[in-house]
Amino acid sequence: MTSIQPELWVDRAGAAVAFYQAAFGASVMHLVGDGDDIVAQLSIGDAAFWVSAASSSMKRLSPNAIDGTTSRTLLVVDNPDQIMARAMAAGATEASAVSHEHGWRLGRIIDPFGHEWEIGKPLGARPPV
């Protein structure tokens, strides 16, 4: 099996896990540590990612430390409108409303930890040809 599992570095890792559970329905698959000093593997459906504490000494910087982010994570779901609303109710900020773009139904949020997410679903054949 091959997969890519990003690790998100955040200032408040425990709070981030709780946010991703509330916003995206994430499940904790693996957890080491306590409070905000943790490493956690989460899953949303079949997609997995990691959350851990940022550390300036290890050069693992959170978006807040650099006043921005270096990437955007695409979360592919069946109902982007519903997940966008759920994420904003959990504390995310809308960066762009859900609309039709490039053959997708897409919206964008910034989570409370500074990470940018694109939430959408393709409207046609997948993968696009």
ChimeraX commands (.cxc) that place a marker at each C-alpha (Angstrom):
marker #1 position 0.00,0.00,0.00 radius 0.5
marker #1 position 1.22,3.51,-0.81 radius 0.5
marker #1 position -0.11,6.65,0.82 radius 0.5
marker #1 position 0.93,10.17,1.70 radius 0.5
marker #1 position 0.18,11.19,5.27 radius 0.5
marker #1 position 1.03,14.82,6.04 radius 0.5
marker #1 position 1.96,15.90,9.55 radius 0.5
marker #1 position 0.53,19.22,10.68 radius 0.5
marker #1 position 2.62,21.12,13.23 radius 0.5
marker #1 position 0.52,23.21,15.58 radius 0.5
marker #1 position 0.96,25.27,18.73 radius 0.5
marker #1 position -1.84,23.48,20.61 radius 0.5
marker #1 position -1.81,19.88,19.43 radius 0.5
marker #1 position -4.43,18.60,21.87 radius 0.5
marker #1 position -6.85,21.35,20.85 radius 0.5
marker #1 position -6.10,20.64,17.18 radius 0.5
marker #1 position -7.09,16.98,17.56 radius 0.5
marker #1 position -10.36,18.06,19.18 radius 0.5
marker #1 position -10.98,20.55,16.35 radius 0.5
marker #1 position -10.38,17.98,13.59 radius 0.5
marker #1 position -12.71,15.55,15.35 radius 0.5
marker #1 position -15.46,18.19,15.59 radius 0.5
marker #1 position -14.90,19.79,12.17 radius 0.5
marker #1 position -14.22,16.76,10.00 radius 0.5
marker #1 position -15.38,13.79,12.07 radius 0.5
marker #1 position -11.76,12.62,12.38 radius 0.5
marker #1 position -10.95,9.52,14.41 radius 0.5
marker #1 position -7.78,9.07,16.45 radius 0.5
marker #1 position -5.88,6.05,15.16 radius 0.5
marker #1 position -2.70,6.49,17.24 radius 0.5
marker #1 position -1.77,8.83,20.07 radius 0.5
marker #1 position 1.46,9.27,22.02 radius 0.5
marker #1 position 1.97,11.85,24.76 radius 0.5
marker #1 position -0.29,14.09,26.84 radius 0.5
marker #1 position -2.02,17.45,26.48 radius 0.5
marker #1 position -0.38,19.56,23.80 radius 0.5
marker #1 position 2.86,17.54,23.79 radius 0.5
marker #1 position 1.51,14.79,21.55 radius 0.5
marker #1 position 1.84,13.05,18.23 radius 0.5
marker #1 position -1.50,11.81,16.91 radius 0.5
marker #1 position -2.47,9.98,13.75 radius 0.5
marker #1 position -6.00,10.86,12.65 radius 0.5
marker #1 position -8.23,9.52,9.91 radius 0.5
marker #1 position -11.11,11.00,7.98 radius 0.5
marker #1 position -12.64,8.07,6.15 radius 0.5
marker #1 position -9.73,6.35,4.41 radius 0.5
marker #1 position -7.47,9.43,4.55 radius 0.5
marker #1 position -4.87,9.65,7.32 radius 0.5
marker #1 position -2.79,12.55,8.61 radius 0.5
marker #1 position -0.76,13.41,11.69 radius 0.5
marker #1 position -0.86,16.25,14.21 radius 0.5
marker #1 position 2.03,17.10,16.49 radius 0.5
marker #1 position 3.37,19.92,18.59 radius 0.5
marker #1 position 5.37,22.57,16.76 radius 0.5
marker #1 position 8.96,22.94,17.94 radius 0.5
marker #1 position 11.18,25.86,16.97 radius 0.5
marker #1 position 14.27,23.99,18.22 radius 0.5
marker #1 position 13.47,21.15,15.77 radius 0.5
marker #1 position 12.55,23.68,13.03 radius 0.5
marker #1 position 8.97,22.37,12.96 radius 0.5
marker #1 position 7.14,25.65,12.66 radius 0.5
marker #1 position 3.42,26.22,12.92 radius 0.5
marker #1 position 1.64,28.56,10.51 radius 0.5
marker #1 position 1.37,31.06,13.36 radius 0.5
marker #1 position 5.17,31.11,13.73 radius 0.5
marker #1 position 5.65,32.11,10.08 radius 0.5
marker #1 position 2.48,34.22,9.78 radius 0.5
marker #1 position 1.20,32.04,6.96 radius 0.5
marker #1 position 1.28,28.53,5.62 radius 0.5
marker #1 position 3.37,26.72,3.04 radius 0.5
marker #1 position 0.69,24.40,1.72 radius 0.5
marker #1 position -3.01,23.70,1.42 radius 0.5
marker #1 position -4.61,20.34,2.18 radius 0.5
marker #1 position -7.41,19.12,-0.09 radius 0.5
marker #1 position -10.09,17.14,1.71 radius 0.5
marker #1 position -12.28,15.29,-0.81 radius 0.5
marker #1 position -15.76,14.61,0.60 radius 0.5
marker #1 position -19.23,13.77,-0.71 radius 0.5
marker #1 position -20.83,16.96,0.66 radius 0.5
marker #1 position -18.45,19.95,0.76 radius 0.5
marker #1 position -21.22,22.36,1.81 radius 0.5
marker #1 position -21.98,20.30,4.90 radius 0.5
marker #1 position -18.33,19.84,5.90 radius 0.5
marker #1 position -17.56,23.55,5.36 radius 0.5
marker #1 position -20.48,24.49,7.64 radius 0.5
marker #1 position -19.36,21.95,10.24 radius 0.5
marker #1 position -15.76,23.23,10.15 radius 0.5
marker #1 position -16.85,26.84,10.56 radius 0.5
marker #1 position -19.14,25.89,13.45 radius 0.5
marker #1 position -16.10,24.24,15.07 radius 0.5
marker #1 position -14.03,27.43,14.75 radius 0.5
marker #1 position -12.59,27.57,11.22 radius 0.5
marker #1 position -12.59,30.79,9.19 radius 0.5
marker #1 position -14.01,30.77,5.69 radius 0.5
marker #1 position -11.41,31.76,3.09 radius 0.5
marker #1 position -13.77,31.24,0.15 radius 0.5
marker #1 position -17.35,30.04,-0.01 radius 0.5
marker #1 position -18.25,26.75,-1.65 radius 0.5
marker #1 position -18.71,27.23,-5.39 radius 0.5
marker #1 position -18.05,25.51,-8.70 radius 0.5
marker #1 position -14.39,25.80,-9.76 radius 0.5
marker #1 position -12.34,23.87,-12.30 radius 0.5
marker #1 position -14.85,21.00,-12.46 radius 0.5
marker #1 position -15.13,20.75,-8.67 radius 0.5
marker #1 position -17.48,21.94,-5.93 radius 0.5
marker #1 position -14.94,23.65,-3.63 radius 0.5
marker #1 position -14.67,25.84,-0.57 radius 0.5
marker #1 position -11.67,26.91,1.51 radius 0.5
marker #1 position -11.13,27.42,5.23 radius 0.5
marker #1 position -8.31,28.37,7.56 radius 0.5
marker #1 position -8.40,26.18,10.65 radius 0.5
marker #1 position -7.85,27.75,14.11 radius 0.5
marker #1 position -4.18,26.68,13.94 radius 0.5
marker #1 position -3.46,28.48,10.67 radius 0.5
marker #1 position -3.60,25.53,8.26 radius 0.5
marker #1 position -5.45,26.08,4.98 radius 0.5
marker #1 position -7.89,23.42,3.79 radius 0.5
marker #1 position -9.71,23.08,0.49 radius 0.5
marker #1 position -12.87,21.04,0.87 radius 0.5
marker #1 position -14.50,19.70,-2.24 radius 0.5
marker #1 position -15.63,17.02,-4.60 radius 0.5
marker #1 position -15.11,16.53,-8.32 radius 0.5
marker #1 position -18.19,17.11,-10.42 radius 0.5
marker #1 position -17.18,14.82,-13.28 radius 0.5
marker #1 position -15.07,11.75,-13.93 radius 0.5
marker #1 position -12.38,11.11,-11.37 radius 0.5
marker #1 position -9.55,11.53,-11.91 radius 0.5
marker #1 position -10.15,14.31,-14.41 radius 0.5
marker #1 position -9.00,13.48,-17.93 radius 0.5
marker link #1:1,2 radius 0.2
marker link #1:2,3 radius 0.2
marker link #1:3,4 radius 0.2
marker link #1:4,5 radius 0.2
marker link #1:5,6 radius 0.2
marker link #1:6,7 radius 0.2
marker link #1:7,8 radius 0.2
marker link #1:8,9 radius 0.2
marker link #1:9,10 radius 0.2
marker link #1:10,11 radius 0.2
marker link #1:11,12 radius 0.2
marker link #1:12,13 radius 0.2
marker link #1:13,14 radius 0.2
marker link #1:14,15 radius 0.2
marker link #1:15,16 radius 0.2
marker link #1:16,17 radius 0.2
marker link #1:17,18 radius 0.2
marker link #1:18,19 radius 0.2
marker link #1:19,20 radius 0.2
marker link #1:20,21 radius 0.2
marker link #1:21,22 radius 0.2
marker link #1:22,23 radius 0.2
marker link #1:23,24 radius 0.2
marker link #1:24,25 radius 0.2
marker link #1:25,26 radius 0.2
marker link #1:26,27 radius 0.2
marker link #1:27,28 radius 0.2
marker link #1:28,29 radius 0.2
marker link #1:29,30 radius 0.2
marker link #1:30,31 radius 0.2
marker link #1:31,32 radius 0.2
marker link #1:32,33 radius 0.2
marker link #1:33,34 radius 0.2
marker link #1:34,35 radius 0.2
marker link #1:35,36 radius 0.2
marker link #1:36,37 radius 0.2
marker link #1:37,38 radius 0.2
marker link #1:38,39 radius 0.2
marker link #1:39,40 radius 0.2
marker link #1:40,41 radius 0.2
marker link #1:41,42 radius 0.2
marker link #1:42,43 radius 0.2
marker link #1:43,44 radius 0.2
marker link #1:44,45 radius 0.2
marker link #1:45,46 radius 0.2
marker link #1:46,47 radius 0.2
marker link #1:47,48 radius 0.2
marker link #1:48,49 radius 0.2
marker link #1:49,50 radius 0.2
marker link #1:50,51 radius 0.2
marker link #1:51,52 radius 0.2
marker link #1:52,53 radius 0.2
marker link #1:53,54 radius 0.2
marker link #1:54,55 radius 0.2
marker link #1:55,56 radius 0.2
marker link #1:56,57 radius 0.2
marker link #1:57,58 radius 0.2
marker link #1:58,59 radius 0.2
marker link #1:59,60 radius 0.2
marker link #1:60,61 radius 0.2
marker link #1:61,62 radius 0.2
marker link #1:62,63 radius 0.2
marker link #1:63,64 radius 0.2
marker link #1:64,65 radius 0.2
marker link #1:65,66 radius 0.2
marker link #1:66,67 radius 0.2
marker link #1:67,68 radius 0.2
marker link #1:68,69 radius 0.2
marker link #1:69,70 radius 0.2
marker link #1:70,71 radius 0.2
marker link #1:71,72 radius 0.2
marker link #1:72,73 radius 0.2
marker link #1:73,74 radius 0.2
marker link #1:74,75 radius 0.2
marker link #1:75,76 radius 0.2
marker link #1:76,77 radius 0.2
marker link #1:77,78 radius 0.2
marker link #1:78,79 radius 0.2
marker link #1:79,80 radius 0.2
marker link #1:80,81 radius 0.2
marker link #1:81,82 radius 0.2
marker link #1:82,83 radius 0.2
marker link #1:83,84 radius 0.2
marker link #1:84,85 radius 0.2
marker link #1:85,86 radius 0.2
marker link #1:86,87 radius 0.2
marker link #1:87,88 radius 0.2
marker link #1:88,89 radius 0.2
marker link #1:89,90 radius 0.2
marker link #1:90,91 radius 0.2
marker link #1:91,92 radius 0.2
marker link #1:92,93 radius 0.2
marker link #1:93,94 radius 0.2
marker link #1:94,95 radius 0.2
marker link #1:95,96 radius 0.2
marker link #1:96,97 radius 0.2
marker link #1:97,98 radius 0.2
marker link #1:98,99 radius 0.2
marker link #1:99,100 radius 0.2
marker link #1:100,101 radius 0.2
marker link #1:101,102 radius 0.2
marker link #1:102,103 radius 0.2
marker link #1:103,104 radius 0.2
marker link #1:104,105 radius 0.2
marker link #1:105,106 radius 0.2
marker link #1:106,107 radius 0.2
marker link #1:107,108 radius 0.2
marker link #1:108,109 radius 0.2
marker link #1:109,110 radius 0.2
marker link #1:110,111 radius 0.2
marker link #1:111,112 radius 0.2
marker link #1:112,113 radius 0.2
marker link #1:113,114 radius 0.2
marker link #1:114,115 radius 0.2
marker link #1:115,116 radius 0.2
marker link #1:116,117 radius 0.2
marker link #1:117,118 radius 0.2
marker link #1:118,119 radius 0.2
marker link #1:119,120 radius 0.2
marker link #1:120,121 radius 0.2
marker link #1:121,122 radius 0.2
marker link #1:122,123 radius 0.2
marker link #1:123,124 radius 0.2
marker link #1:124,125 radius 0.2
marker link #1:125,126 radius 0.2
marker link #1:126,127 radius 0.2
marker link #1:127,128 radius 0.2
marker link #1:128,129 radius 0.2
view
